[in-house]
Amino acid sequence: MKKRYIILFLTIFLTLFGILMIYSSSYVWAEYKFNNPYKFAMHQSIFGLVGFIMMIIISKIDYRLYYKHANLILLISGILLILVLIPGIGVIRNGSRSWFGIGSFGIQPSEIAKLSLIIFVSKYLANNDRNMADIVHYSFPILGIVFLFFFLILLEPDFGSGAIIVLSLIVLIFTSNIKLSFFIKLGLLGILGIVGLIIAAPYRMARILAYLNPWSDPLGSGFQIIQSLYAIGPGGLFGLGLGNSIQKHFYLPEPQTDFIFAIISEELGFIGIIILATCYIVLFYNIIKISLATPNLFGKYLSLGIILEFILQTLLNLLVVVGLIPVTGVTLPFLSYGGSSLLICLAGMGIVLNISKDS
């Protein structure tokens, strides 16, 4: 019961803190573009309110229900991924046709796909845990479905979301009774695939070059990461103070999204980073404890899959912001601006809260 309250408190805290930092990082840009400094914070607040209500409702639903309807959930998710690619249905934003738009609001089916795939793979592993060592008959089919969804997401294109899905599910599958040697071979094949995807898309190659030497093109492909580092650097121990960021004044592009951590670092400094990191670590730790204590195999895989997705997404976002890996377009869970991401995060927390009743 204690773990449930810790998870609930930290989820609420991170979401509210995210809304505060979205306002702090975006009000300059929102005032300039929309003549409304509260625009992004208001949108995130609406999604946050809907998400909290959804989280409470989902926390009351027996998670075993997802086991029964996992195939249908995955089918609907796949249909949405196909529909978003159709001109006139899917909306192009920031160069990607990955949205269903309703006015200024938008929903990303790739975010829905994350949760639906975790549910489906968890059911598959629960049913075939002892058989996963049989590569041909059991491992290949589930990996084939995962990579099919990855391909659909890549068509949008949304490499960041696709990479998170593949990485988290492969790690989840790795926890089953599968052979280690197969994963080594799969890893080598994955490296070759990533190289091919980079070569096939010039903008991805530009991101790689910007990562290796952002100052080679400081006004082009390296601009965003340079401005991010300029935000992190001056933060010091206590930061410049909430609301006092310099980089949000049209230096760091759209700081309320993937690079919100840079503004947090600039305004709240090292102390703020430590507090935020502690919240994430405590949240992740308690969910892992729930997963390990859950006797139901489906519930164990489901909660583990959800937390693996959160952990990998958080790590990838932070590594991008500090310039350790190329820009991938991955949001920071609970904090970055994005209604779809927030709704799915809160839905995932609702499922975890329900699973915790068994632990």
C-alpha positions as CSV (number, residue, x, y, z in Angstrom):
1,M,0.0,0.0,0.0
2,K,2.9,2.4,0.8
3,K,4.3,1.9,-2.7
4,R,1.0,2.8,-4.2
5,Y,0.9,6.2,-2.4
6,I,4.5,6.9,-3.3
7,I,3.8,6.3,-6.9
8,L,0.7,8.3,-6.9
9,F,2.3,11.2,-5.1
10,L,5.4,11.3,-7.4
11,T,3.2,11.0,-10.5
12,I,1.1,14.0,-9.4
13,F,4.2,16.0,-8.4
14,L,6.0,15.4,-11.7
15,T,3.0,16.2,-13.8
16,L,2.3,19.5,-11.9
17,F,6.0,20.4,-11.9
18,G,6.0,19.7,-15.7
19,I,3.1,22.1,-16.2
20,L,4.9,24.8,-14.1
21,M,8.2,24.3,-16.2
22,I,6.2,24.3,-19.5
23,Y,4.8,27.7,-18.6
24,S,8.2,29.0,-17.4
25,S,10.0,27.7,-20.6
26,S,7.3,28.7,-23.1
27,Y,5.6,31.9,-22.1
28,V,8.0,34.1,-24.2
29,W,7.4,32.1,-27.3
30,A,3.7,31.7,-26.6
31,E,3.3,35.4,-26.1
32,Y,5.1,36.2,-29.4
33,K,3.4,33.6,-31.5
34,F,-0.1,33.3,-30.0
35,N,-0.4,36.5,-28.0
36,N,-1.1,34.3,-25.0
37,P,1.7,33.4,-22.6
38,Y,-0.4,30.7,-21.0
39,K,-1.2,28.8,-24.2
40,F,1.1,25.8,-23.8
41,A,0.6,25.5,-20.1
42,M,-3.2,25.7,-20.5
43,H,-3.1,22.9,-23.1
44,Q,-0.9,20.7,-20.9
45,S,-3.2,21.4,-17.9
46,I,-6.2,20.2,-19.8
47,F,-4.5,17.0,-20.8
48,G,-3.2,16.7,-17.3
49,L,-6.7,16.9,-15.8
50,V,-8.1,14.4,-18.3
51,G,-5.1,12.2,-17.7
52,F,-5.6,12.2,-13.9
53,I,-9.2,11.3,-14.2
54,M,-8.3,8.6,-16.7
55,M,-5.5,7.3,-14.3
56,I,-7.9,7.0,-11.4
57,I,-10.5,5.2,-13.6
58,I,-7.9,2.8,-15.0
59,S,-6.5,2.1,-11.6
60,K,-9.9,0.7,-10.7
61,I,-10.0,-1.6,-13.8
62,D,-8.7,-5.2,-13.2
63,Y,-5.5,-5.3,-15.3
64,R,-6.4,-8.9,-16.3
65,L,-9.0,-7.4,-18.6
66,Y,-6.2,-6.2,-20.9
67,Y,-5.0,-9.8,-21.1
68,K,-8.4,-10.8,-22.6
69,H,-8.5,-7.9,-25.1
70,A,-4.8,-7.6,-25.9
71,N,-5.2,-8.7,-29.5
72,L,-8.1,-6.2,-30.1
73,I,-6.1,-3.4,-28.5
74,L,-3.1,-4.1,-30.7
75,L,-5.3,-4.3,-33.8
76,I,-6.9,-0.9,-33.1
77,S,-3.5,0.6,-32.5
78,G,-2.2,-0.8,-35.8
79,I,-5.2,0.6,-37.7
80,L,-4.6,4.1,-36.2
81,L,-0.9,3.9,-37.3
82,I,-2.1,3.2,-40.8
83,L,-4.8,5.9,-40.8
84,V,-2.4,8.6,-39.7
85,L,-0.3,8.1,-42.8
86,I,-3.2,8.9,-45.1
87,P,-3.2,12.6,-46.3
88,G,-6.3,14.4,-45.1
89,I,-6.6,12.2,-42.0
90,G,-3.1,12.5,-40.5
91,V,-1.8,16.0,-39.8
92,I,1.8,17.1,-40.6
93,R,3.5,18.8,-37.7
94,N,7.3,19.5,-37.6
95,G,7.7,17.5,-40.8
96,S,6.1,14.3,-39.6
97,R,2.6,13.0,-40.4
98,S,2.1,11.5,-37.0
99,W,-0.9,13.3,-35.6
100,F,-4.6,13.3,-35.6
101,G,-5.4,17.0,-35.2
102,I,-8.5,18.6,-33.7
103,G,-8.0,22.3,-33.8
104,S,-4.8,23.2,-31.9
105,F,-4.9,19.8,-30.1
106,G,-3.3,16.7,-31.4
107,I,-3.1,13.0,-30.6
108,Q,-0.2,10.8,-31.6
109,P,-1.1,7.1,-32.4
110,S,2.5,6.2,-31.9
111,E,2.1,7.0,-28.2
112,I,-0.9,4.7,-28.1
113,A,1.1,2.0,-29.9
114,K,3.7,2.0,-27.0
115,L,1.2,0.9,-24.5
116,S,-0.8,-1.5,-26.7
117,L,2.4,-3.3,-27.7
118,I,3.5,-3.6,-24.1
119,I,0.1,-5.2,-23.3
120,F,0.3,-7.6,-26.2
121,V,4.0,-8.6,-25.7
122,S,3.3,-9.1,-22.0
123,K,0.4,-11.5,-22.8
124,Y,2.6,-13.3,-25.4
125,L,5.4,-13.7,-22.9
126,A,3.1,-14.8,-20.1
127,N,1.7,-17.5,-22.4
128,N,5.0,-18.6,-23.9
129,D,7.6,-17.9,-21.2
130,R,9.0,-21.4,-21.2
131,N,9.0,-21.7,-24.9
132,M,11.0,-18.5,-25.8
133,A,14.2,-20.5,-26.2
134,D,12.6,-21.9,-29.4
135,I,13.7,-19.0,-31.6
136,V,12.0,-20.0,-34.8
137,H,8.5,-20.8,-33.4
138,Y,8.2,-18.3,-30.6
139,S,10.8,-15.5,-30.6
140,F,10.7,-14.5,-34.3
141,P,6.9,-14.1,-34.4
142,I,6.7,-11.6,-31.6
143,L,9.8,-9.7,-32.8
144,G,8.2,-9.6,-36.2
145,I,5.1,-7.8,-34.8
146,V,7.3,-5.4,-32.9
147,F,9.3,-4.5,-36.0
148,L,6.2,-4.2,-38.1
149,F,4.9,-1.5,-35.8
150,F,8.4,0.1,-35.8
151,F,8.2,0.2,-39.6
152,L,4.7,1.9,-39.5
153,I,6.0,4.5,-37.1
154,L,9.1,5.0,-39.2
155,L,6.9,5.9,-42.2
156,E,5.6,9.0,-40.4
157,P,8.6,9.5,-39.8
158,D,9.1,9.3,-36.0
159,F,12.3,7.5,-35.3
160,G,12.5,8.5,-31.7
161,S,9.1,6.9,-30.7
162,G,9.9,3.9,-32.8
163,A,13.3,3.4,-31.1
164,I,11.8,3.7,-27.6
165,I,9.3,1.0,-28.5
166,V,11.8,-1.4,-30.0
167,L,14.4,-0.9,-27.2
168,S,11.9,-1.3,-24.3
169,L,10.2,-4.4,-25.8
170,I,13.5,-6.1,-26.7
171,V,14.7,-5.6,-23.1
172,L,11.3,-6.9,-21.9
173,I,11.6,-10.0,-24.1
174,F,15.2,-10.4,-22.9
175,T,13.8,-11.0,-19.3
176,S,12.0,-14.1,-20.5
177,N,13.5,-17.5,-21.1
178,I,15.2,-16.5,-24.4
179,K,18.8,-17.4,-25.4
180,L,21.5,-14.8,-24.7
181,S,23.3,-15.8,-28.0
182,F,20.2,-14.8,-30.0
183,F,20.2,-11.3,-28.4
184,I,23.8,-10.8,-29.3
185,K,23.1,-11.6,-32.9
186,L,20.0,-9.5,-32.8
187,G,22.1,-6.6,-31.4
188,L,24.6,-6.8,-34.3
189,L,21.7,-6.9,-36.8
190,G,20.2,-3.9,-35.0
191,I,23.4,-1.9,-35.4
192,L,23.5,-2.6,-39.1
193,G,19.8,-1.6,-39.4
194,I,20.4,1.7,-37.6
195,V,23.3,2.5,-39.9
196,G,21.1,1.8,-42.9
197,L,18.3,4.0,-41.5
198,I,20.8,6.8,-40.9
199,I,22.2,6.5,-44.5
200,A,18.7,6.4,-45.9
201,A,17.6,9.7,-44.4
202,P,19.9,12.8,-44.8
203,Y,18.4,14.6,-41.8
204,R,19.4,11.7,-39.5
205,M,23.0,11.9,-40.9
206,A,22.9,15.7,-40.2
207,R,22.0,14.9,-36.6
208,I,24.9,12.5,-36.3
209,L,27.3,15.1,-37.7
210,A,25.8,17.7,-35.3
211,Y,26.3,15.3,-32.4
212,L,30.0,14.6,-33.3
213,N,30.8,18.3,-33.8
214,P,27.8,20.7,-33.3
215,W,30.1,23.7,-33.9
216,S,30.8,22.6,-37.5
217,D,27.3,24.0,-38.3
218,P,26.4,26.2,-35.3
219,L,23.5,27.9,-37.1
220,G,22.1,24.7,-38.7
221,S,22.1,21.1,-37.6
222,G,24.2,21.9,-34.5
223,F,22.1,24.9,-33.3
224,Q,19.7,23.1,-31.0
225,I,22.3,21.1,-29.0
226,I,24.6,24.2,-28.7
227,Q,21.8,26.3,-27.3
228,S,20.9,23.4,-24.9
229,L,24.5,23.3,-23.6
230,Y,24.5,27.1,-23.2
231,A,21.3,26.7,-21.1
232,I,22.8,23.9,-18.9
233,G,26.2,25.6,-18.4
234,P,25.2,28.8,-16.5
235,G,22.8,27.0,-14.1
236,G,25.5,26.4,-11.5
237,L,24.4,25.1,-8.1
238,F,21.2,26.9,-7.6
239,G,20.3,28.1,-11.1
240,L,19.3,31.5,-12.4
241,G,16.0,31.3,-10.6
242,L,12.5,30.1,-11.7
243,G,11.4,32.1,-14.8
244,N,14.8,33.6,-15.3
245,S,16.1,31.5,-18.2
246,I,18.0,33.4,-20.9
247,Q,17.9,30.6,-23.6
248,K,14.1,30.5,-23.8
249,H,14.2,34.0,-25.3
250,F,14.3,32.7,-28.9
251,Y,17.7,30.9,-28.5
252,L,16.7,27.4,-27.7
253,P,13.9,26.4,-30.2
254,E,10.6,25.2,-28.6
255,P,12.2,24.6,-25.2
256,Q,9.0,23.3,-23.7
257,T,9.2,20.1,-25.6
258,D,12.2,17.7,-25.9
259,F,14.7,20.1,-24.3
260,I,12.7,21.2,-21.3
261,F,15.4,19.6,-19.1
262,A,17.9,22.3,-20.3
263,I,15.6,25.0,-19.0
264,I,15.1,23.2,-15.7
265,S,18.9,23.0,-15.4
266,E,19.4,26.7,-16.3
267,E,16.7,28.0,-13.9
268,L,17.0,25.5,-10.9
269,G,20.6,24.5,-11.2
270,F,22.3,21.3,-9.9
271,I,20.1,21.2,-6.8
272,G,17.0,21.2,-9.0
273,I,18.4,18.4,-11.2
274,I,19.3,16.3,-8.1
275,I,15.7,16.6,-6.7
276,L,14.2,15.8,-10.1
277,A,16.5,12.8,-10.6
278,T,15.6,11.5,-7.1
279,C,11.9,11.7,-7.9
280,Y,12.4,9.7,-11.1
281,I,14.6,7.1,-9.3
282,V,12.2,6.6,-6.4
283,L,9.3,6.3,-8.8
284,F,11.0,3.8,-11.0
285,Y,12.4,1.8,-8.1
286,N,8.9,1.4,-6.5
287,I,7.4,0.2,-9.8
288,I,10.1,-2.3,-10.2
289,K,9.5,-3.6,-6.7
290,I,5.8,-4.0,-7.6
291,S,6.7,-5.9,-10.7
292,L,9.0,-8.3,-8.9
293,A,6.3,-8.9,-6.1
294,T,3.4,-9.5,-8.5
295,P,2.6,-13.2,-8.6
296,N,0.6,-13.0,-11.9
297,L,3.0,-13.5,-14.8
298,F,1.1,-11.2,-17.1
299,G,1.0,-8.5,-14.5
300,K,4.7,-8.9,-13.8
301,Y,5.6,-8.5,-17.5
302,L,3.1,-5.6,-18.0
303,S,4.4,-3.5,-15.1
304,L,7.9,-4.2,-16.1
305,G,7.3,-3.3,-19.7
306,I,5.7,0.0,-18.6
307,I,8.6,1.0,-16.4
308,L,11.2,-0.1,-18.9
309,E,9.6,2.2,-21.5
310,F,9.7,5.1,-18.9
311,I,13.3,4.5,-17.9
312,L,14.6,4.2,-21.5
313,Q,12.6,7.3,-22.6
314,T,13.9,9.3,-19.7
315,L,17.5,8.2,-20.2
316,L,17.4,8.9,-24.0
317,N,15.9,12.4,-23.5
318,L,18.6,13.3,-20.9
319,L,21.4,11.9,-23.0
320,V,20.2,14.0,-26.0
321,V,19.9,17.2,-24.0
322,V,23.5,17.0,-22.6
323,G,24.8,16.1,-26.0
324,L,25.9,12.5,-25.4
325,I,23.8,11.0,-28.2
326,P,22.3,12.5,-31.4
327,V,18.9,14.3,-31.3
328,T,16.1,11.7,-31.4
329,G,12.9,13.7,-30.7
330,V,12.1,11.9,-27.5
331,T,10.0,13.6,-24.8
332,L,10.8,13.6,-21.1
333,P,8.0,11.6,-19.3
334,F,5.5,13.8,-17.4
335,L,7.5,17.0,-18.0
336,S,7.8,17.7,-21.7
337,Y,4.9,19.5,-23.5
338,G,2.8,17.0,-25.3
339,G,-0.8,15.8,-24.6
340,S,-0.4,12.3,-26.1
341,S,2.7,11.6,-24.2
342,L,1.2,12.8,-20.9
343,L,-2.0,10.8,-21.3
344,I,-0.2,7.6,-22.1
345,C,2.2,8.1,-19.1
346,L,-0.8,8.6,-16.8
347,A,-2.7,5.7,-18.3
348,G,0.4,3.5,-17.7
349,M,0.5,4.7,-14.1
350,G,-3.1,3.8,-13.7
351,I,-2.4,0.2,-14.8
352,V,0.6,0.0,-12.5
353,L,-1.5,1.2,-9.6
354,N,-4.0,-1.6,-10.3
355,I,-1.3,-4.2,-10.6
356,S,0.1,-3.0,-7.2
357,K,-3.0,-4.4,-5.5
358,D,-1.6,-7.9,-6.1
359,S,1.9,-7.2,-4.9
